[in-house]
Amino acid sequence: MIEINFLFTLITFYFVMYVTPGPNNAMVLASGLKFGFLKTIPVMTGITIGHILQLVIVCLGFGKIFQLYPHIQILLKIICSVYMVYLSYKVLGSFNKVERSSTKPIRFHEAALFQIVNPKAWTISSMAASGFIMNEMNLLLSITLIALVALVICPLSISPWAGFGSAIRKFVKNKRMKIIIEYILATLLFITATLIILEI
């Protein structure tokens, strides 16, 4: 039988880990700002499904590879940081491109595949696997429980970022405000990339 305290702790863990700033939230915020909340739903869904697949792989033992070969995780952090710097560069001037309809929202599979190089996502999966797999429960049932909680809590945790981005879209109509917001977003992405590198 599943204890209420265990379930509450698991829900709290996922909420805190996914609502706090990171590569996924930066991507969701930018998408909400440029394309609105509805067009960002595939991004949030892709992040969630990508994480769940990642979680299952880690729970089934793939996480051991990071313990044996920690350099792989360092490489992933570098790749993710480079990608975040690239995104920060692409944000500048991107709102004009959206107005000319030359830019498309991030697609479901792109958001899902991004989890491969997202070090925060690997960390969350590893922590969930090590902290919440119950020894007294069948492994597959335990993984299923963690995955079901992730399926509900992850999109709920990242959707406020999309909502915030969507809410301030009207301010992007002003040219000066547009430039300010672009630079703020680019700076946040760059800071995120820097923090990832500093963790190495």
N, C-alpha and C positions, 0 to 999 in steps of 0.2 A: 504493500500500500504506500502511496506517495504522501509524504508529510507536507503539510501546509507551509511550514517554515522553509523546507527545502525548495518548494515551488516559488515562494515569495523571494527567496534569495536569488534563485536563477533568473526570475523576471527582473529583479532590481539590477543584477549584474549586466544583463543584456541592455537594459534601458540606459544605464550609466555609460556603458562602453560605446553605445551607438549614438547617443545624443550629444556626446562631447565632440569637439572639433577633430577632424581628421580628413584624409583624402576623399572619402566617400561623401562626407557632408559638404566639403568644398565643391565637389562636382555637382551635387544636388542643388546647392545654393545658386551656383552659376546657371544651371539649367532652368531653375524656377524663375530666375531673374530675366533670362533671355527669352524663354518660351512659355512661361506660365506653369501653373500647378499640374493641369491635366496632362500636358505633354511631357511632364517629368515623371509621371507614374511608371512608364516603362523603365526608366533609370532606377527608380527605387525598387521595382520588382526584380530587375536584373541583379542589383546589389544583394537583395535578400536571398534569391535563389542561388546566386554564385557563392554566397557565404555558407548556405546550408550544404551545398555540395562539398565545399572546402572543409566544413565542420565534420562531415561524415568521413571524408578521406583521412583527416587528422585523427579522429576517434578510432578508425580502423588500423592505425599504426603509422601513418605517413609522418606524423609529428616526430617520430623517433629519428627520422632522417636529419631534421634540424638539430637534434641533440648530438648526433654522430658527426654531422658536417655543418657546423654553425656558419661557415663561410657562405653557404647557399642563402641563408637569411640576410646576410650582409649584402650580398649581390642584389637580392630583391629590394632591399632598402635603397640601394643606389639607383636601381632602375626606376623605382617609384618616385624618388626625389627628382631625377632628371625629367620624368614625365610631368611632375607637378610644376617644375620650372618652365617647361614647354607650354603647359596650360596657362601659366601666369602671363607668358608672352602673348599667347593667342587671345587672351581676354581683352588686351588693349586694342581698341578699335572694333571689337567684335559686335557691338550693338548696332553699328552702321551696317555691318554685313547681314545681321538678322533682318533689318528693315528692308534690305534689298533681296531678301529671301534666298540668299546664297549659302546660308548655314542651316544645317539640319540638327535636330536634337540628338543626343546620344541614344543609341538603340539598346534594346534589352540585352542582346548578347555581348555588346561592347562593355556595358556596365558589369555584367556577370564575369566576363574574362578579365576585367580590371582587377578583380579580387586576387588573381594569381600574383600580381606584383604589388599588392597592397600589404605592407608589413603590419599595419594595425589589424587588418582582417585576420592575418595568420596568428597574431598574438591573441586575439579574441578567441579564435578557434582552439588554440593550444590551451588557453586558460580554462575554457569551457570543458574541454576533454579531460584535463587533469583535475579539475575541481568539482565536476558535476556528474561524472559517470559513477553510478552507484554499484558497488561491488555485489550487493545482495540482489541486484536485479539483472536479468538477462541483458547481455551487452546490446543486442539490437533494440530491445525495448527501451533501454536507457538512452541510446543514441536517438531513437525516435522521439522520446519525450523532450530532449534538449532541442532537437530540430523543430518540433512543433512550437515550442516557446519562442524560438528564434523567428519562425515564420510569422508569428503575430507581433512580437515586440520590435523587431528590426524596422519594418516599415513605419510603425507608429513613432519610433524614435527619430528617424531621419526626415519624416514628412514635415515637421515644423521648419526645417531648413528650406525645403521647397516652398512652403507657405510664406515664409519671410521673404524669400527672393521674389515670389510672385506678387506679394503685397507692395513691394517698393518699385515695381515695374513702371508705375505711372510717373515716377520721378525721373526715369530715364528719358522722357520726352524732352526735358530741358538739356540743351547741349552741354552746358557747363557741368550740370549734375551728372550727366552721362559719363563725362570724362573722370569726374571724381570717383564715381562708383566703380568704374573700370579699374582705376588705379588702386582703390581699396581692395577690390577682389584679387587683383594681381599680387598685391602685397601680402594678403592673407595666404594665398597659394604658395608664394615664395617663402614665407615664414614657416608654413607647414613643411615644405621641402627641407628647409634648414634644420628644423627640429628633428625630422626623421634622420638626417645625416648625423646630427649631434648624438643620437642614440647609439650609433655604431661604436 
